[in-house]
Amino acid sequence: MLYHVSPIAGLKTLQPRVSTHGKEYVYAIENMVTALLFGVKKDDFDFLLYTDEKGTPIIYECYPDALKSVYQGKNCSVYLLNDDGFQRNRTSWSAELVCEKEVMVIDELVIDDLYNRLLNEEQNEKLIIHRYEYSAEYRKIISNHIVDRLIRFEIDLNSITETDSRFSKYYKAIVENLIQITDGHLLQ
């Protein structure tokens, strides 16, 4: 059984859509708690997400109170899917499975309060949440993650602080410094 989570309720089929990978896929995950993290609109600039060797999802907030800001007051639907047609290792994240065709929904489970559900999963040790810290070590982890994603996703550094408030509020210095070091003046 696989899980696909969406803020949209009542779906009977899932259609392939283009995401950061640039290809049309239906995305699914084997671990329902990991899948819950995708129940609302969010991206790699909100959280650093990975799974440990046991498959437990681990998230790091990329800015203060990101968990509450993204999930509080939100609901979602968990769609149960048959694993037919899904493929592993088609994206850079091994927990993610993809299918290039339309997928029929087997069942739907509605989550009324996603934020509280995630906190309960944390209490049950099925989710590890690292709240934002102002320590040098934590901020280094997040800075490396943000720089990696800015480069990997080919974000337009010259406009991102104007089009996305997270960048003007939390990542402005990173963006400004990347603009400066990529303008060519450091080359001999």
Disulfide bonds with the S-S distance in Angstrom:
none
